[in-house]
Amino acid sequence: MLEAFRNLTLTVVKLPTQVIRHLTSLTTLQQRLLALAGLEDTCYLRLVAHSSEPPQEISER
Protein backbone atom coordinates (compact mmCIF):
# COMPACT_ATOMS: atom_id res chain seq x y z
CA MET A 1 0.00 0.00 0.00
CA LEU A 2 2.81 2.44 0.77
CA GLU A 3 4.11 1.95 -2.76
CA ALA A 4 1.09 3.89 -4.02
CA PHE A 5 2.25 6.96 -2.05
CA ARG A 6 5.89 6.77 -3.07
CA ASN A 7 5.87 9.64 -5.59
CA LEU A 8 4.40 12.36 -3.40
CA THR A 9 6.36 15.58 -3.19
CA LEU A 10 6.16 18.45 -0.74
CA THR A 11 8.09 21.49 -1.96
CA VAL A 12 8.87 24.32 0.44
CA VAL A 13 10.45 27.54 -0.81
CA LYS A 14 11.50 30.04 1.86
CA LEU A 15 11.69 33.63 0.67
CA PRO A 16 12.63 36.66 2.78
CA THR A 17 9.00 37.65 3.33
CA GLN A 18 7.04 34.43 2.77
CA VAL A 19 7.10 30.67 2.60
CA ILE A 20 5.55 28.99 -0.44
CA ARG A 21 4.46 25.36 -0.19
CA HIS A 22 3.23 22.97 -2.86
CA LEU A 23 2.00 19.45 -2.30
CA THR A 24 1.52 16.93 -5.10
CA SER A 25 -2.16 16.21 -5.69
CA LEU A 26 -3.47 12.80 -4.67
CA THR A 27 -4.36 10.35 -7.39
CA THR A 28 -7.74 8.63 -7.41
CA LEU A 29 -6.06 5.48 -6.09
CA GLN A 30 -4.40 7.37 -3.24
CA GLN A 31 -7.69 9.02 -2.30
CA ARG A 32 -9.39 5.61 -2.29
CA LEU A 33 -6.67 4.09 -0.10
CA LEU A 34 -7.00 6.91 2.42
CA ALA A 35 -10.77 6.39 2.48
CA LEU A 36 -10.36 2.65 3.02
CA ALA A 37 -8.01 3.43 5.92
CA GLY A 38 -10.70 5.66 7.43
CA LEU A 39 -8.81 8.88 6.70
CA GLU A 40 -10.02 12.00 4.92
CA ASP A 41 -8.09 13.88 2.23
CA THR A 42 -7.67 16.72 4.74
CA CYS A 43 -5.16 14.67 6.75
CA TYR A 44 -2.94 14.72 3.67
CA LEU A 45 -3.40 18.45 3.13
CA ARG A 46 -2.36 19.12 6.74
CA LEU A 47 1.16 18.14 5.69
CA VAL A 48 1.48 21.59 4.12
CA ALA A 49 0.54 23.31 7.36
CA HIS A 50 3.14 21.32 9.32
CA SER A 51 5.87 21.53 6.70
CA SER A 52 7.74 24.40 8.34
CA GLU A 53 9.28 21.90 10.74
CA PRO A 54 12.52 20.30 9.52
CA PRO A 55 11.90 16.75 8.33
CA GLN A 56 12.77 13.92 10.67
CA GLU A 57 14.93 11.14 9.35
CA ILE A 58 12.80 8.20 8.25
CA SER A 59 14.22 4.72 8.03
CA GLU A 60 12.74 2.08 5.74
CA ARG A 61 14.21 -0.70 7.84
C-alpha positions in Angstrom: 0.0 0.0 0.0 2.8 2.4 0.8 4.1 1.9 -2.8 1.1 3.9 -4.0 2.3 7.0 -2.0 5.9 6.8 -3.1 5.9 9.6 -5.6 4.4 12.4 -3.4 6.4 15.6 -3.2 6.2 18.4 -0.7 8.1 21.5 -2.0 8.9 24.3 0.4 10.5 27.5 -0.8 11.5 30.0 1.9 11.7 33.6 0.7 12.6 36.7 2.8 9.0 37.7 3.3 7.0 34.4 2.8 7.1 30.7 2.6 5.5 29.0 -0.4 4.5 25.4 -0.2 3.2 23.0 -2.9 2.0 19.4 -2.3 1.5 16.9 -5.1 -2.2 16.2 -5.7 -3.5 12.8 -4.7 -4.4 10.4 -7.4 -7.7 8.6 -7.4 -6.1 5.5 -6.1 -4.4 7.4 -3.2 -7.7 9.0 -2.3 -9.4 5.6 -2.3 -6.7 4.1 -0.1 -7.0 6.9 2.4 -10.8 6.4 2.5 -10.4 2.7 3.0 -8.0 3.4 5.9 -10.7 5.7 7.4 -8.8 8.9 6.7 -10.0 12.0 4.9 -8.1 13.9 2.2 -7.7 16.7 4.7 -5.2 14.7 6.7 -2.9 14.7 3.7 -3.4 18.4 3.1 -2.4 19.1 6.7 1.2 18.1 5.7 1.5 21.6 4.1 0.5 23.3 7.4 3.1 21.3 9.3 5.9 21.5 6.7 7.7 24.4 8.3 9.3 21.9 10.7 12.5 20.3 9.5 11.9 16.7 8.3 12.8 13.9 10.7 14.9 11.1 9.4 12.8 8.2 8.2 14.2 4.7 8.0 12.7 2.1 5.7 14.2 -0.7 7.8 
